[in-house]
């Protein structure tokens, strides 16, 4: 497929919603998968993030594959867990979707920093993105580990060259414009579920990243 490293994700986003406007499980997970090759370009700095994203994709994908028709819509598995009072478990699909969304929030913010702050070093762009997203959900150990990993971030100019140089910036912006609303939709949905499960925020929200 011609295009940039973001092209597969951009194409996938077009198919994420059903005609009724519902988020579809397989297409959404596929879009997240398409971002993994971009993460690889960061090298060791993103090993934890890639592992977290991959683990949560696998968790949700396994549930989906158990009954594709039943779990065709992304939120169906969460609603089932809420009804069965299993949503607060650390290995639940609810927890998986929550942490997948948070990890993608971090990447979106990082890509945004790369566009909006051309004078920032990669380590600064990563640290700022982490502070705005994942850091508030991490305990001391996870936060310290992540901070150390960020110091391994590649040279910014070399990274941009590897993923396509200035030509890729338009695709990054398109990704931000089209994928961010999907993440926001996930957050709104999870907040609504939290209102019906009073302990959801305490149990799921404060789990360490590695819990996935």
C-alpha positions as CSV (number, residue, x, y, z in Angstrom):
1,X,0.0,0.0,0.0
2,X,1.4,3.4,-1.0
3,X,1.4,6.2,1.4
4,X,2.9,6.9,4.8
5,X,3.2,4.7,7.9
6,X,-0.1,6.3,9.0
7,X,-2.0,5.3,5.8
8,X,-3.3,1.9,7.1
9,X,-4.7,3.5,10.2
10,X,-6.3,6.4,8.3
11,X,-7.9,3.9,5.9
12,X,-9.1,1.8,8.9
13,X,-10.7,4.7,10.7
14,X,-13.1,5.1,7.8
15,X,-14.6,1.7,8.7
16,X,-14.6,2.0,12.5
17,X,-18.3,3.1,12.8
18,X,-21.4,1.2,11.8
19,X,-24.2,2.9,9.8
20,X,-25.8,3.6,13.1
21,X,-22.7,5.3,14.4
22,X,-21.6,2.6,16.8
23,X,-17.9,1.8,17.3
24,X,-17.1,-1.6,15.8
25,X,-14.8,-3.9,17.7
26,X,-12.6,-5.4,14.9
27,X,-12.0,-2.2,12.9
28,X,-11.2,-0.2,16.1
29,X,-8.7,-2.8,17.3
30,X,-7.2,-3.0,13.8
31,X,-6.6,0.8,13.8
32,X,-4.8,0.5,17.1
33,X,-2.7,-2.4,15.6
34,X,-1.8,-0.2,12.6
35,X,-0.1,2.2,15.0
36,X,2.3,-0.4,16.4
37,X,4.7,-0.1,13.4
38,X,5.0,3.6,14.1
39,X,5.7,2.9,17.8
40,X,8.5,0.5,16.7
41,X,10.3,3.5,15.2
42,X,10.8,4.9,18.7
43,X,12.9,2.0,19.7
44,X,13.4,1.0,23.4
45,X,11.7,4.2,24.6
46,X,8.3,2.8,23.7
47,X,8.7,-0.9,24.7
48,X,6.3,-0.5,27.7
49,X,3.7,1.4,25.6
50,X,3.8,-1.2,22.8
51,X,3.5,-4.0,25.3
52,X,0.6,-2.4,27.0
53,X,-1.3,-1.6,23.8
54,X,-0.6,-5.1,22.4
55,X,-1.7,-6.8,25.6
56,X,-5.0,-4.9,25.7
57,X,-5.7,-5.4,22.0
58,X,-5.2,-9.2,22.6
59,X,-7.5,-9.2,25.6
60,X,-10.3,-7.5,23.7
61,X,-9.6,-9.5,20.5
62,X,-9.8,-12.8,22.4
63,X,-13.2,-11.8,23.7
64,X,-14.4,-10.7,20.3
65,X,-13.2,-13.9,18.6
66,X,-15.2,-15.9,21.2
67,X,-18.4,-14.6,19.6
68,X,-17.9,-12.1,16.8
69,X,-21.6,-11.5,16.2
70,X,-22.3,-10.9,19.9
71,X,-19.3,-8.6,20.4
72,X,-19.4,-6.9,17.0
73,X,-19.9,-3.5,18.7
74,X,-17.0,-2.5,20.9
75,X,-19.0,-1.5,23.9
76,X,-21.1,-4.7,24.1
77,X,-18.4,-6.6,26.1
78,X,-18.1,-3.8,28.6
79,X,-21.9,-3.6,29.0
80,X,-22.0,-7.3,29.6
81,X,-19.3,-7.1,32.3
82,X,-21.1,-4.2,34.0
83,X,-24.3,-6.3,34.1
84,X,-22.5,-9.3,35.4
85,X,-20.6,-7.1,37.9
86,X,-17.2,-8.2,36.6
87,X,-16.2,-4.9,35.0
88,X,-13.9,-3.9,37.9
89,X,-11.6,-6.9,37.6
90,X,-8.0,-6.1,36.5
91,X,-8.3,-8.6,33.7
92,X,-11.7,-7.5,32.5
93,X,-12.3,-6.2,29.0
94,X,-13.5,-3.0,30.6
95,X,-10.1,-2.5,32.1
96,X,-8.5,-3.5,28.8
97,X,-10.5,-0.8,26.9
98,X,-9.8,1.8,29.5
99,X,-6.0,1.3,29.4
100,X,-5.9,0.9,25.6
101,X,-7.6,4.2,25.3
102,X,-5.3,5.8,27.8
103,X,-2.2,4.5,26.0
104,X,-3.6,5.8,22.7
105,X,-4.2,9.2,24.4
106,X,-0.5,9.3,25.2
107,X,0.5,8.6,21.6
108,X,-2.0,11.1,20.2
109,X,-0.7,13.8,22.5
110,X,2.9,12.9,21.5
111,X,2.1,13.2,17.8
112,X,0.4,16.5,18.5
113,X,3.6,17.7,20.3
114,X,5.7,16.7,17.3
115,X,3.6,18.9,15.1
116,X,3.0,21.9,17.4
117,X,6.4,22.1,19.0
118,X,9.1,21.7,16.2
119,X,11.7,23.1,18.6
120,X,11.2,20.4,21.2
121,X,13.6,17.4,21.6
122,X,11.9,14.0,21.4
123,X,12.5,13.4,25.1
124,X,10.7,16.7,25.9
125,X,7.8,15.8,23.6
126,X,7.5,12.4,25.2
127,X,7.7,13.7,28.8
128,X,5.1,16.4,28.2
129,X,2.7,13.9,26.6
130,X,3.2,11.5,29.5
131,X,2.5,14.2,32.1
132,X,-0.7,15.1,30.3
133,X,-2.0,11.6,30.0
134,X,-0.7,8.5,31.7
135,X,1.2,9.9,34.6
136,X,-1.8,10.7,36.8
137,X,-2.9,7.0,36.6
138,X,0.5,5.5,37.4
139,X,2.0,4.7,40.8
140,X,5.5,5.6,41.7
141,X,7.1,2.5,40.3
142,X,5.4,2.6,36.9
143,X,6.0,6.4,36.6
144,X,9.7,6.0,37.4
145,X,10.1,3.2,34.9
146,X,8.3,5.2,32.3
147,X,10.4,8.3,32.9
148,X,13.6,6.3,32.5
149,X,12.3,4.8,29.3
150,X,11.6,8.2,27.9
151,X,15.3,9.1,28.2
152,X,15.9,6.4,25.5
153,X,13.8,8.4,23.0
154,X,15.4,8.6,19.5
155,X,16.8,11.8,18.0
156,X,13.8,13.8,16.8
157,X,15.1,14.6,13.3
158,X,16.1,11.0,12.7
159,X,12.7,9.7,13.8
160,X,10.8,12.1,11.6
161,X,13.1,11.1,8.7
162,X,12.4,7.4,9.3
163,X,8.6,7.8,9.3
164,X,8.6,10.0,6.2
165,X,10.0,13.5,7.0
166,X,7.9,16.6,6.4
167,X,5.6,14.8,4.0
168,X,4.1,12.7,6.8
169,X,3.0,15.7,8.8
170,X,-0.3,16.0,6.9
171,X,-1.1,12.4,7.7
172,X,-0.3,12.9,11.3
173,X,-2.7,15.8,11.4
174,X,-5.4,13.7,9.7
175,X,-4.8,10.9,12.2
176,X,-5.2,13.4,15.1
177,X,-8.4,14.9,13.6
178,X,-10.1,11.5,13.0
179,X,-8.8,9.3,15.8
180,X,-9.0,11.7,18.8
181,X,-12.9,11.9,18.6
182,X,-13.0,8.1,18.9
183,X,-10.9,8.1,22.0
184,X,-13.1,10.8,23.5
185,X,-16.1,8.7,22.7
186,X,-14.5,5.8,24.6
187,X,-13.9,8.0,27.7
188,X,-17.5,9.3,27.7
189,X,-18.9,5.8,27.4
190,X,-16.7,4.5,30.3
191,X,-17.7,7.4,32.5
192,X,-21.3,6.5,31.9
193,X,-20.6,2.9,32.9
194,X,-18.8,4.1,36.0
195,X,-22.0,5.9,37.1
196,X,-23.7,2.5,37.3
197,X,-20.7,0.8,38.9
198,X,-19.7,2.9,41.9
199,X,-16.4,1.2,42.5
200,X,-15.2,1.2,38.8
201,X,-13.2,4.4,39.1
202,X,-11.4,3.2,42.2
203,X,-10.7,-0.3,41.0
204,X,-9.9,0.2,37.4
205,X,-8.7,3.7,37.3
206,X,-5.9,3.3,39.7
207,X,-4.4,0.1,38.4
208,X,-0.8,0.3,37.2
209,X,-0.1,0.2,33.5
210,X,1.6,-3.2,33.8
211,X,-1.7,-4.6,35.2
212,X,-2.9,-5.1,31.6
